[in-house]
Amino acid sequence: MKTKTLLLIIDMQNDFCLPGGALYVNGAEKDAGRLGKFITRFSDIIDHIIMTQDNHNVVDISHPVYWEDKNGNPPPPFTGISTRDVETGIWSPCFEKEKAKEYIHKLEQQGEFPHTIWPEHCIIGSRGAAIVDEIMEPVKAWARKGRFYELVIKGTNPLTEHFGALMANIPVEGSPETQLNTQLADTLLRFETILIAGEAKSHCVATTIRQLLNIDGFAQKLVILEDCMSNVSGFETLASSIYEKAKTDGARFTSSTAWYY
């Protein structure tokens, strides 16, 4: 038997949502405020809540410390690194060198987003990795009615990025936490409506939607709350094709104030 409504919240964490956060997404604090009000307003309608939480080691393939130029300098945040950059020695990995080179190559080969260096963010156990209060407080109030939310941890493997909720960008052999999360997929399939919100629209939300669209039975369940997500500045059009495909496949686009059930 299917239950009606699930809210999937992607990476609404301090480092993304608070001005001054390590990887602040412009406008995210307003997204979090709107989503918090949405949770309160529809508390009796939302049957289940799943939140994802980005968690990284300091040494991570997407952090500056992992790479260096010919002079031993790390790349500035938001630097793109391509296979050609690695082959010509513009940037060299400092750890697990062959695996890092293979990772960059597979990203390009499989059509994933180009590799980008981010500021150190959402470090495991840090305040920046915590779910922002504007979301956590209404979620706790929702739970006090005898319900249980889930927290899905992603990103802990330093050899791959893990944008999407269901699997890493490039799964790592022998590391089940990077493979398809079949338990999560099975849980999501039980619901008639999957509301999606979070950060960032351009990366982790988009990749989650793409992963869901690749599994039969998801497209027409999806309701994308457009006013509860924002793009990383400079990447506003990166995921345009993913959202266009979602619309074509039958996903519904609405806002936190216009949604009806």
Helices and strands as residue ranges (DSSP letters): E 3-10, H 14-17, H 28-41, E 48-54, G 64-66, E 67-68, E 80-81, H 83-87, E 92-93, H 97-109, E 115-116, G 127-129, H 133-143, E 150-154, G 176-178, H 182-189, E 191-198, I 201-205, H 206-213, G 219-221, E 222-225, G 226-228, H 240-249, E 252-254
